[in-house]
Amino acid sequence: MSTKPNPQRQQRPAIGQADYQRLSEFRYLIRCFLEFSSVQAQRAGLTARQHQALLAIKGFPGGGPVTIGDLAERLRIRHHSAVELTDRLCEAGLVVRVQDADDHRRVFLTLTEKADDCLADLSAAHLDELDRIEPVLRRLLPGSGS
């Protein structure tokens, strides 16, 4: 049985041990950051997914209104999972659903004051953590001047 050479493989640049180490370290830092984030969310009385949802709503690109479909996309989850998550956030007093005045079929998600306060505290801790790991990230990322 003969195999044909894969043209894509021939065009791929050589990957050396340093590249593998860089990728491995990057993945490790991501895992550490996610673990940090999960612990911080738990301390605030949230699940990691709830924290991610609040951040996705507050930090939505352009600052525009966020629908459940937008939330599903930003969290990379299925629509029905975003509905269930939104239900839990509403029950916890963190999010309210606001019906679109122009299109009553559309519903927007808005953070409550309780959610804003919680998210501000969590975000401050996360920004501190990013500041702490930034030098390592800069060394790992291409084009970062390292």
C-alpha positions as CSV (number, residue, x, y, z in Angstrom):
1,M,0.0,0.0,0.0
2,S,1.5,3.3,-1.1
3,T,0.8,6.6,0.5
4,K,0.8,9.9,-1.2
5,P,2.7,12.8,0.3
6,N,0.4,15.3,2.0
7,P,1.0,18.7,0.4
8,Q,-0.2,20.5,3.5
9,R,2.4,18.8,5.6
10,Q,5.1,19.8,3.2
11,Q,4.1,23.5,3.4
12,R,4.0,23.6,7.2
13,P,6.9,25.3,8.8
14,A,9.2,23.2,11.0
15,I,8.1,23.0,14.6
16,G,10.9,22.7,17.1
17,Q,11.1,21.7,20.7
18,A,11.0,25.3,21.8
19,D,7.7,25.8,19.9
20,Y,6.2,22.8,21.8
21,Q,7.4,24.1,25.1
22,R,6.0,27.5,24.3
23,L,2.6,26.0,23.5
24,S,2.7,23.8,26.5
25,E,3.5,26.7,28.8
26,F,0.7,28.8,27.2
27,R,-1.8,26.0,27.8
28,Y,-0.6,25.6,31.3
29,L,-1.1,29.4,32.0
30,I,-4.6,29.2,30.6
31,R,-5.4,26.3,32.9
32,C,-4.0,28.1,35.9
33,F,-6.0,31.3,35.0
34,L,-9.2,29.3,34.6
35,E,-8.6,27.6,37.9
36,F,-8.0,30.9,39.6
37,S,-11.2,32.3,38.0
38,S,-13.2,29.3,39.1
39,V,-12.0,29.7,42.7
40,Q,-12.7,33.4,42.7
41,A,-16.3,32.8,41.3
42,Q,-17.0,30.2,44.0
43,R,-15.8,32.7,46.7
44,A,-18.3,35.2,45.3
45,G,-21.1,32.6,45.4
46,L,-21.2,32.0,41.7
47,T,-20.3,29.1,39.4
48,A,-17.6,29.7,36.9
49,R,-20.2,29.6,34.1
50,Q,-22.3,32.2,35.9
51,H,-19.3,34.5,36.2
52,Q,-18.5,34.0,32.5
53,A,-22.1,34.9,31.6
54,L,-22.1,38.1,33.7
55,L,-18.8,39.1,32.1
56,A,-20.1,38.3,28.6
57,I,-23.1,40.5,29.1
58,K,-21.2,43.4,30.7
59,G,-18.4,43.2,28.2
60,F,-20.4,42.6,25.1
61,P,-18.7,44.1,22.0
62,G,-20.0,47.6,21.3
63,G,-21.8,47.6,24.7
64,G,-25.1,46.9,22.9
65,P,-28.0,44.9,24.2
66,V,-27.4,41.1,24.6
67,T,-29.8,38.4,23.7
68,I,-29.8,34.8,24.8
69,G,-28.5,33.9,21.4
70,D,-25.6,36.3,21.9
71,L,-24.8,34.8,25.2
72,A,-24.8,31.3,23.8
73,E,-22.4,32.4,21.1
74,R,-20.1,34.2,23.5
75,L,-20.0,31.2,25.9
76,R,-19.8,28.7,23.0
77,I,-22.8,26.8,24.4
78,R,-26.1,25.6,22.9
79,H,-29.1,28.0,23.0
80,H,-31.1,25.9,25.4
81,S,-28.1,25.8,27.8
82,A,-28.0,29.6,27.6
83,V,-31.7,29.7,28.4
84,E,-31.2,27.5,31.5
85,L,-28.2,29.6,32.6
86,T,-30.2,32.7,32.2
87,D,-33.1,31.2,34.2
88,R,-30.7,30.5,37.1
89,L,-29.1,34.0,36.9
90,C,-32.6,35.6,37.0
91,E,-33.6,33.4,40.0
92,A,-30.4,34.5,41.8
93,G,-31.3,38.2,41.2
94,L,-28.3,38.8,38.9
95,V,-30.0,39.3,35.5
96,V,-33.3,40.6,34.3
97,R,-35.0,39.9,31.0
98,V,-36.1,43.0,29.2
99,Q,-38.5,42.7,26.3
100,D,-37.5,44.7,23.2
101,A,-39.9,47.6,22.7
102,D,-39.7,47.3,18.9
103,D,-39.9,43.5,18.6
104,H,-41.7,41.8,21.4
105,R,-40.2,38.4,20.4
106,R,-36.7,39.6,21.3
107,V,-35.5,39.6,24.9
108,F,-32.5,41.4,26.2
109,L,-30.4,40.5,29.2
110,T,-29.5,43.2,31.7
111,L,-27.3,42.9,34.8
112,T,-28.8,43.9,38.1
113,E,-27.0,46.2,40.6
114,K,-26.1,43.1,42.6
115,A,-24.5,41.5,39.5
116,D,-22.6,44.7,38.7
117,D,-21.1,44.9,42.2
118,C,-20.1,41.2,42.2
119,L,-18.6,41.5,38.7
120,A,-16.7,44.6,39.6
121,D,-15.0,42.8,42.5
122,L,-14.3,39.7,40.5
123,S,-13.0,41.7,37.6
124,A,-10.6,43.6,39.8
125,A,-9.2,40.3,41.1
126,H,-8.9,39.0,37.6
127,L,-7.1,42.1,36.3
128,D,-4.6,41.8,39.2
129,E,-4.0,38.2,38.2
130,L,-3.5,39.1,34.5
131,D,-1.0,41.8,35.6
132,R,0.8,39.1,37.5
133,I,1.1,36.7,34.6
134,E,1.5,39.3,31.8
135,P,5.3,39.1,31.7
136,V,5.2,35.3,31.1
137,L,2.5,35.8,28.5
138,R,4.5,38.4,26.7
139,R,7.4,36.0,26.4
140,L,5.2,33.3,25.0
141,L,3.2,35.3,22.5
142,P,4.6,36.0,19.0
143,G,5.0,39.7,18.1
144,S,5.0,40.8,21.7
145,G,8.5,42.3,21.5
146,S,10.2,39.5,23.4
